[in-house]
Amino acid sequence: MSLDDWVKIATIIGGVATALTGAATVAVLWYTVRITRFSKQSDVLLQCTERFSRVWEMRANPQVVADPIVFYERFWSLQLDQFTHWKNGFIDAGVFDTWMKGRYREWQDNEPFGNMKYRDGYEKVIATWETPKFKSFMLELHNHGPEAAYKWWKANRD
């Protein structure tokens, strides 16, 4: 073989090696993005679960029972955050659906906590919020259930 043949072979090998390196880099980048997103989803779920536990534990505090608006403010603030995380893709649809079925059931039952019923707590807390998408989603959820709320969301999301 001549020197020109060796140069051609080396050029081909170099091109193939460059292409393989590029493909490997893209694969590693894709994998890193997936792992990072999964990690963020896990962090968000853990944070929401911990907040829910802290909020729910407030129900054992006699001062909170006497003035339940404090509970409802924290509870609905958490619900808004969960909604925001879900619409941004950081909460799994199945997990969010379980949470929303709970909100729908609680709305239907309208149980009192202290001297305030569930619906009154909701109305008093969100009355001044500037969150039209959340309010509309929750209105649809409360009036017609989770499936209707998701259908509304598909038609009205950003």
C-alpha positions as CSV (number, residue, x, y, z in Angstrom):
1,M,0.0,0.0,0.0
2,S,1.1,3.5,-0.8
3,L,1.3,6.4,1.6
4,D,-1.8,7.9,-0.1
5,D,-3.8,4.8,0.7
6,W,-2.7,5.0,4.4
7,V,-3.7,8.6,4.5
8,K,-7.2,7.8,3.1
9,I,-7.6,5.0,5.6
10,A,-6.5,7.2,8.5
11,T,-9.0,9.9,7.3
12,I,-11.9,7.5,7.2
13,I,-11.0,6.1,10.7
14,G,-10.7,9.6,12.0
15,G,-14.1,10.5,10.6
16,V,-15.7,7.4,12.0
17,A,-14.1,8.0,15.4
18,T,-15.3,11.6,15.4
19,A,-18.9,10.5,14.5
20,L,-18.9,7.9,17.3
21,T,-17.6,10.4,19.8
22,G,-20.3,12.8,18.8
23,A,-23.0,10.2,19.1
24,A,-21.7,9.1,22.5
25,T,-21.7,12.7,23.7
26,V,-25.3,13.1,22.6
27,A,-26.3,9.9,24.3
28,V,-24.6,10.9,27.5
29,L,-26.2,14.4,27.4
30,W,-29.7,12.8,26.8
31,Y,-29.1,10.4,29.7
32,T,-27.9,13.2,32.0
33,V,-31.0,15.3,31.2
34,R,-33.3,12.4,31.9
35,I,-31.6,11.6,35.2
36,T,-31.6,15.3,36.2
37,R,-35.3,15.6,35.5
38,F,-36.1,12.4,37.4
39,S,-34.1,13.7,40.3
40,K,-35.9,17.0,40.2
41,Q,-39.3,15.2,40.1
42,S,-38.3,13.1,43.1
43,D,-37.2,16.2,45.0
44,V,-40.5,18.0,44.3
45,L,-42.6,15.0,45.3
46,L,-40.6,14.6,48.5
47,Q,-40.9,18.4,49.3
48,C,-44.7,18.4,48.6
49,T,-45.2,15.2,50.7
50,E,-43.2,16.7,53.6
51,R,-45.1,20.0,53.4
52,F,-48.4,18.1,53.4
53,S,-47.4,16.2,56.5
54,R,-46.5,19.5,58.3
55,V,-49.7,21.1,57.2
56,W,-51.8,18.1,58.3
57,E,-50.1,18.0,61.6
58,M,-51.4,21.5,62.3
59,R,-54.8,20.0,62.8
60,A,-53.7,18.7,66.2
61,N,-52.8,22.2,67.4
62,P,-55.6,23.7,69.6
63,Q,-54.8,27.2,68.4
64,V,-55.2,26.2,64.8
65,V,-58.4,24.4,65.5
66,A,-59.7,27.7,67.2
67,D,-58.6,29.7,64.1
68,P,-58.6,27.3,61.2
69,I,-57.9,29.9,58.5
70,V,-54.2,29.4,59.3
71,F,-54.5,25.8,58.3
72,Y,-56.4,26.6,55.1
73,E,-53.9,29.2,54.1
74,R,-51.1,26.7,54.2
75,F,-53.1,23.9,52.8
76,W,-54.3,25.9,49.7
77,S,-50.8,27.4,49.2
78,L,-49.5,23.9,49.0
79,Q,-52.3,22.9,46.5
80,L,-51.3,25.9,44.3
81,D,-47.6,24.8,44.4
82,Q,-48.6,21.2,43.6
83,F,-50.7,22.5,40.6
84,T,-47.8,24.6,39.4
85,H,-45.3,21.7,39.7
86,W,-47.8,19.4,37.9
87,K,-48.4,21.8,35.0
88,N,-44.6,22.2,34.6
89,G,-44.1,18.5,34.4
90,F,-42.5,17.9,37.8
91,I,-45.3,15.9,39.4
92,D,-46.4,12.6,37.8
93,A,-49.9,12.7,36.4
94,G,-50.9,9.6,38.5
95,V,-49.7,11.2,41.7
96,F,-51.5,14.5,40.9
97,D,-54.6,12.6,40.0
98,T,-54.7,10.9,43.4
99,W,-54.3,14.3,45.1
100,M,-57.0,15.8,43.0
101,K,-59.4,13.0,43.8
102,G,-58.8,13.8,47.4
103,R,-59.6,17.4,46.9
104,Y,-62.8,16.5,45.0
105,R,-63.9,14.1,47.8
106,E,-63.2,16.7,50.5
107,W,-65.2,19.3,48.5
108,Q,-68.1,17.0,48.3
109,D,-67.9,16.0,52.0
110,N,-67.4,19.6,53.1
111,E,-66.4,18.5,56.6
112,P,-65.7,21.2,59.2
113,F,-62.3,21.8,60.7
114,G,-62.7,23.8,63.9
115,N,-65.4,26.3,63.1
116,M,-64.9,26.4,59.4
117,K,-66.1,24.0,56.7
118,Y,-63.8,22.9,53.9
119,R,-65.5,25.0,51.2
120,D,-65.5,28.1,53.4
121,G,-61.7,27.7,54.0
122,Y,-61.1,27.4,50.3
123,E,-63.3,30.5,49.4
124,K,-61.7,32.7,52.1
125,V,-58.2,31.8,51.2
126,I,-58.3,32.1,47.4
127,A,-60.6,35.1,47.2
128,T,-57.7,37.5,46.9
129,W,-55.3,35.3,44.8
130,E,-54.4,36.4,41.3
131,T,-54.3,32.9,40.0
132,P,-57.0,32.6,37.4
133,K,-55.8,29.3,35.9
134,F,-55.6,27.6,39.3
135,K,-59.0,29.0,40.4
136,S,-60.7,27.9,37.1
137,F,-59.1,24.4,37.3
138,M,-60.2,24.0,40.9
139,L,-63.7,25.3,40.1
140,E,-64.0,22.7,37.4
141,L,-62.6,20.0,39.7
142,H,-65.0,20.9,42.5
143,N,-68.1,21.1,40.3
144,H,-67.4,18.2,37.9
145,G,-64.6,16.1,39.2
146,P,-61.0,15.4,38.2
147,E,-61.6,14.2,34.6
148,A,-63.6,17.4,33.8
149,A,-60.8,19.5,35.3
150,Y,-58.1,17.7,33.2
151,K,-60.3,18.2,30.1
152,W,-60.6,21.9,30.9
153,W,-56.9,22.2,31.5
154,K,-56.1,20.6,28.0
155,A,-58.4,23.2,26.4
156,N,-57.1,26.2,28.4
157,R,-53.4,25.6,29.3
158,D,-50.8,28.2,28.4
